[in-house]
């Protein structure tokens, strides 16, 4: 469904762009508000780190969902926001890492490297972020023109990155696995759809 507003098509497009640009900033603004009101729960550090990680996954999954939404639901308008959603996934992924370094290990390099080498979920999470960073850097139109066909090859790395993110999430299961199950099923549908199209071709 396209948001219809009582304005000219050009103004509608601009308002829609600003709306979809500002909405993804709401989780960060909400987190800041909770921090100011001292309402981050019993373990504020873990809460902040987890929230940033959750929204990184959310926007990565939204990015993957845009192509099926365009092809299955006819949401052609959503395609122009795919790059934006991917950049927000990277943005929250970087915030997730910064929150981890700031609130959980206090920017101690010895703790960072120990965590990186001893905890598998941190290793795969770091790998996923390392994949997403060059994708974010090359997301501009000028880089698309400069890289040519190599641009598509590079940005297909979003698929292994999403699998690494999912593994990072699964390895943090402590008790309930319900949330990981939901995210895993969504990813299976999003990647399975692409495999189906590839098989059809």
N, C-alpha and C positions, 0 to 999 in steps of 0.2 A: 504494500500500500504506500502510495506517495502522499506526503503531507501537502494538502491543498490549502492555500492561503488566499485571502481576497486582495491579491496584488498582481502586478504584471508578472509574466513568466521569469523575466530577468531578476526582479526583486525577490520572487519566490525562491529562485535558485540560490541567490546570495544569502537569504535568511536561512534556508535549509543548510547551507554550508556552515554558517556561523553556529547554528544550533548543534550540528553534529561535530563541530570543532570544540565547542565549549562543554557539551555534556560529558565527554570522557574525563574532563578535569574535576567533575563532581566527587569521585571517590577520594581524590587527594584533598580537596577542600573540606570534605566531610571528616577526613582523618585529622586534619589540622584543627577543625572545630572540636572534635572529641579530645584532642590533646590540650587545647586551651581550657576546656571545661573539666579537665582531669577525669575523663570518663573512658579511659582506654583499657579498663578491666584490671584483673589482678596481676597480669604480666604484660605491661605496656610494650616492652621491647619486642616480645614474640608476636604480639598482636599487630604491631606496625609492620614487621617483616612479613608476616603471613598475608596481611591485607595487600601489600604491594605485589607479592608473588601471585596472589589470586587474581588481581586485576591484570597482571601481565598475561596470565593464561587466558583470561576472558577475552582480551583484545586480540590475542593470537588466534583463538578459535573463531572470533568474529571475522577476522581477516580471511581465514580459510573458508568461512561460510558464504562470503560474498559471491564467489563464482557460482556455486550451486544455486544461490538465491536468484542470481541473474538468469541462469539457464532454465531453472525449474519454475520459478515464480514470475519470471519476466521483470524482475527488478533491475532494469538496465541502469537506472539512476544511481544504484548503489555502487557500481563499479568505480566511479570517480572518487569514492571514499575509501577504497581498499588500501591505497598507499597510506592514507592518514591513520587508519586503524592499525596497520602494521607498525607505523612509527610510534603510536601510543603503546603497543605491546612492548617495543624496545624501551620506550620511556619508563614504563612501570617496571620492566625487568632491571634496568639500571638503578632505579630507586630501591628495588628489592635488594640488590647487591649493596648499595650504599647504606641502607638501613641495617643490613646484616653486619657490615663492617663497623658501623657507628655504635649500634645499640647492643650487639651480642659479643663482639670481640674487641671493641674499643680501638680499632685500627692498629692492633698489634700484629706485625708481620709474622712473628713466630706462630701465633695462634691461627692466623689465616692459612699459612702453608701446612700446618698440622691438620686443620680441618679439611683442606683441599686434598690432602693425600690419604687421610684416614676415613673419610666419610664419602662413600660412593655417590650419594645423592647430590653432594656439593660438586663433585667432579662433573657429573653429567649436566647439572644446571649451569656450571661455568662454560662447558662446551657449547650448550645451546645459546648462551648469551654471546659467545665469541662468533657463532654463526650469524646471529641476527645483526651484530654491529656492522659488518660490511654491507649487509643488505640494506640497512638504514642509510648508510653513507652514500650508497649508489642508487637511492630511490628518486633522485631528481631527474627531470626530463633531460638535462644536459648529459648526465651520466648514462641514461638510456641510449641516447644518440651515440655517445662515445664508445660504449661497450658493444652496441649492435646485438648480434645473436648471443653473445656471451652473457648479456644482461639476463635473459630468460634462464640460461643455464645456472647462473649464480643464484637467482631468486627461487629456483626450484629447491634450493637447500632449506626452504621453510618447512618442507615435509620431514626430513630427518631432524630438524630442530624441534618440531612439534613432538616427535617421538621421544626425543631426549627430555623435553620439558615434562612429558607425561611420566617418564621413568623417574625423573626427579621428584615428581609429586607422589608417585606410588611408594617410593622408598621412604617416605616420611610418615607412612601409616603407623599409627600407634594403637588405636583401638578400632574405631569405626572406619570402614572403607567405603561408605556410601557416597561421599563426595567424589572420591577418586573413580568410583564406578561410573557415576554420571558423566564426568569429564571424559573418561575412557570410551564410553559408548558414543558420545558426541564425536570424538576424534575418529573412531572407527567408521562412523557414517560419512564424515567429511572426506576421509582418505579413501574409503571404500567406493564412494561415488566417483572419484577420479580414476581409480583402478578399473571400474566398470566402463567408463568412457574410453579409457585406453584399450580395453579388451574389445569394445565395440568397433573401434577404428581398425 
